[in-house]
């Protein structure tokens, strides 16, 4: 599955900033419609959707082609003792075999074409181009209007060469627009659509913002299968305002939204209201998307929904980010980014792994927890958005 350069006029293979314009081969293109959404999914269902089959076959092909920096066959998993039952996985090579993280100095840091970005991935790492048929039709309509430049609609899936779990990938929305790691409404919509295309309850999506342990300043989401149930899927919530809920008993306080009546755009808009506020006010944040129980219903309810968690947090600036992501010894046993806050903990220190408990993990997570006064101020502002 090779990436290539798309020429605008037959003579230029790059955008005005000198970056290549990515395209994929025809067999990598995956088109979908709302009819492909899987709105209900449980742990007993072992069937794969059309999207699951495409993703898994493409990822397996990349693995067989030797495009990853390490193999996950030795991944060891522990369910940590304690109230939350966090899922810890020993993955030391993710710290020692990963690309050097970029230094982040602001939540609103602009895209820098001189740095690594996902238009520069190697052949074989780009595996799927995912788009909705409705979006394609809208782009055709735009092109028919004189003087209007169509937006880039190429949403590309690349493998995560330093994988977290099976089918560890990066979704890069509008890859040829060279957007910084700041959420857009369109990006949120395609991410929500992608998780709904999977029939697997185990398919998760996450996002690390700038100064929240994002390592590349080019708009992207993480996604992977995790075949272990997380407590956060059924964690009780409390309504804050309108569609916005809170998770009062979680180690790191945050906000929660859910999919209602299959309305993807409405969910994306609600989440975007909060993340836009965070962006404008220089508040570092992480996001996690997973299927789970309907907010307000019992944990064992047969009705499921898509839950989206947003955590404001203490920022990590400059070299401190690289130190946390790359160091194995003399630091915490794990970094605190989207998956760790959600209860999936990739551990980089083999000595610490057998000693971890819920409580010791919470002590690490709480280092990113905002001071109470700061969070309460944010809480008040978020409530006023709805």
N, C-alpha and C positions, 0 to 999 in steps of 0.2 A: 504494500500500500504506500505509494510514494507521493510526497508533496511535489508541487511544481510551481512555476511562476506564471501568473496570468498576465498577458499583455493587453493593455488597454487599446492600443491602436496599431498593433503589429510591429512597432518599433521600440517600444519601451516596456521593460519587464519589471518596473518598480514604480512606487508611488512618488509623489512630489518630494517626500522626505528621504528618498533613496532606498526605502525598504521594499523587499519583494512583496508581490501580491499573491497570496497563497490560493491555490485551488487543489482539488483532489480529482482522482480519476473517477469516471462515471460510476463504476461499480461500488464506490465508497459513499455515494450520495444516498441519504435516507430521508424520504419524504413521508410526512405523516399528516393526519387530520385529527379532529376532535374525536372521531370514532375510534381512534387507537388508544385513547385514554383508558387506563385501568383505575377506576375510582375506588374499588374495594379490593383489598388484598389482605390475606391472613397468613400466618406462619405454616399452616398445613398445606397451602397451595404450592405445589412444586412445578407448575407449568411455567414455561418461558413465553414471553410475548414476542412479537416480531422484532421489537427493538432489542430485547434481551439476547435473542439469537444473533442479531447483527453485531452487537457490542462484544459478546463473548467470543464469537468466531474471529472477529478482527483483532481482539486483544490476544487471543491464543496464537494467532498467526504472527503477531509482533513478538511474542515471547519465544516462539520457535525460531524466529529470525534473529534472535540474540540482541534485541534492541533495548533491553533493560540493564541497569547497572548491577543488579543482583537478583537472585531467585528467592521466592517467598516460601520455598518448600520446608524451610526450617523454622517457620513462624510458630512460636509457642504461645498458647493462650491460657490465661488464668482469670477466673471470676473472683475478684477480690473479696475477702471476708468483710462483712460490715453491712450497714443499712442500705447502701446504694447499689452494691453488687457491681461495681465498675468492671468493665471488660478490659483487661490489660494484655498487651501482646509485646513480646520481646522482639524488637526490630532494630538491632544495633547498627546495621548497615545504612539505615536511612540517615543517620547522623554522619557517618564516615564516607558514604558513597554518593553524596548529593551535590548538586551544583551549588557554588558559592552564592549565598543570598546577597541581594542588593541591599544597600543601606537606605533606610527610610527615615526621612526627617519631618514629614508632614503627612497627615491623612489626605491632604489635597495635593500631594506631590505630582507634578505633571509627568506625562510619558516622555521618556528619553530614548530616541531612536538609536543612540549609540550603545545602549545597554542591551543585554540579552532580552529577547522577546520571542513570542511563539511563532512569528513568521520565519524564525531562524532555526526551527527544529530540523533534525536530520531526516532524510528520506526513511520511511518505514515507521516513524513515530506518529505521523498523522494518519488516522485510521477511518474516521467517519465525518461526513458533512451532513449536518442535521438541520432540516428546515420544514416548516409547515406549508402545506399546499396553499392555505389562505394567504400566507405571507408572500409566497411566490406570485400569486395573482395580484396582490397589492403592488408589488414591485413592477410588474408588467404595466399596470395602470399608470404608475408614476412616470415610467419611461415614455409613455405616450403623450405626456404633457410637455409642451415646448418649454424649454428653459429650466426644467426642474431636474436636478441631479438625484438619481435614486440612491438611497442609503445602502450601505453594504449589508447584505443579509446572509453572508456566509458564516454560519455558526459551526465551528470545527471542534472535533474531539481528537485530542492527542493523548498518547499514553503518558502516564506519569512514570518517567524512567527510574525514579526512586519510589517504588510503589508502597502503599500503605496496606493494601489487601487485594484480593482477587478483583480484576477489572478496575484497578486504580487508574483513573483517567483525569484529564483536565478538559473542561468545556470552555472554549474560548469564543464568546459571542462576538459577532461582527469583527472577525479577526483582522480584516484588512483596513479597519478604521483606526487601528493602533490606539485603542483607548487605555487610559490609566486604570489602575485597580480601584475604581470607584463605581459603585453600582448604578446602573441605569434601569429604567422601567422595562425596556426591551430585554435586557440581560436577565432580569428577574423572571420575566415571562417565559423565556426559552428554558431557563433552569427548572422552573415549576413544571413546564410541559414535559421536559425530559424525565423527571422522576415519575410522572404519571404515565409515561410510555412503558415503564417497567411493570411487570406483573409480580415482581418480587418484593415482599415486605422488607427484605434485607438491603435494598438499594438505598443508599444515602447520598446526600449532597451537602457540601460545606463550602464556606467562603471565609477567607482571612483578609481583613482589610489592611491597608497600609498602617504601619506602627502597631499592628495586631498579629504579627508574624507572617504576613505575606512575604514571600521571598523574591517575587518577580512583579515589577510594576507594569503589568499588562493584564487587562481585565480577564479574569478566569475564575471558574469554580472547580472544586475537587468533587469527585464522585467515586464510589466503589460499593461492592457488596460486603456486608458484615453479617455473617450468619449467626449472630448472637443477639438476643433481645436486650435492649437497653431500657433501663428504668424510665428514662426521659420520655419514652413512647407513651407511657401511661401516667406520668407524673401529674398530680393534681394541680390545677391552675386556679387563679382568682381573677375575675374580670376587673380591669382597670378603668376602661372607658370604651364604649362601643365594641368594635371587634377585637380590641387589644386586651390581652390577658397578661398576668404575671405568673411566675413560678416562685412563690414565697419561701418554699422549703429547700430550694436548690442551693448548693454551695456558692454559686456565683449568680446574683440576681439578674434577671433579664425579662424580655417581653416575648409573648407568644401570639401567633396568628394561626388560623386554620382555614382550609379550603371549605367553602360553603356552597352547596348546590352546584358544584363543578365549575364555579366561576373563577377561572384562572386569572383573568385580567383584574378583577376586583381584589383578589388576594395580592397580586403583584403591586397594585397601587397602594394598598394598606402598608405593606412592608416598605415600599419605596418612600412613603411619607416619613417613616422613622429614620431610615438610613440616610435620606437626604438631609434631615435635621442634624444627624450625627456628623455628616460630611461638612456641612456649613459651619458647625460649631467645633470642629477639630476634636471629635470624640472617637477614639479608636473602637472598633467593634468586630465581632465575629458572628457568623450565621451558620445554622445547622437546619437541614430539612430532612424529615423522616416521617413515614407513616406511623400513625398511632391512634389512640382512642380519641373520640370526639371530646372536645373541651367541655367539662362539666358533667360528663357521663361516667359511669362506673368503669373501672379498669378492664373488667371482663366483658364489656359491651361488644356485641358482634359488629356494631357500626364503627368503621374506621374513617379516618380523614388524613389529610396531609397537614402536619404541624411544621411551622417555621419559627425557630427561636432566634432572637437577636440579643446579643450580650454586649452592652457597653463595658469598657474595661480600661485598666491602666495601660497607657501606651508604652511601647518599647522603641527607642530611637537609635538610629545610627549603628555603630559597631556592636552595641548590646544585642541587637537582633541576630547578627551573624554568630556571636559567641554562643547564644542560647541554642541556635539551630545546629551548629556544627560540633560543639563540645560534648564529650561523653563523660569525662571525669571532672570532679571538683565542681559540679553544677547539679541542679536537680535531676532526678531520674528521668523526667520527661519535660517537654515543652508544653506550654499552655496555649493552644490555639483552638480552632472550632471543635475538633473531634474530642480533644481531652475534656473541654468544658462540658461536652455532651455525654461524657462517660465512657468513651472509647479511648483508651490510653496506650499509644505506641511508646514503649519504653526503650530508651537508648543505652541504658547502663545495665549490663548483665548481673552485676553484683547486687544492685538494688531490686531487681525484678522479683526474686522470691520473698523479699521482705515487705513489699508493698501491701498496704491495707487501704480500705476506704478512707480511714482517718488520715493516714499519712499522705494520701493523694489529695484529700481536701486541703490539707495544709499548703501544698504546692499550688493548687488552684486559687486559693484565697489571695495569693500574691498579686493576681491581676484584678482582684475585686476592688471596685471604686470605694473611696471613703463614703460613709453613710450620707453625709450632708450633700456630697456631689451627686450620688445616685438619686436621692430624694428630689433634688432640683431637676434632674433629667426626667424623673418619673412624672413630675408635675407638668413639664413641658410636653412630654409624649401624650399624656392624658388629654391635653388641650388640643391635640391634633385631630381628635375624633369626637 
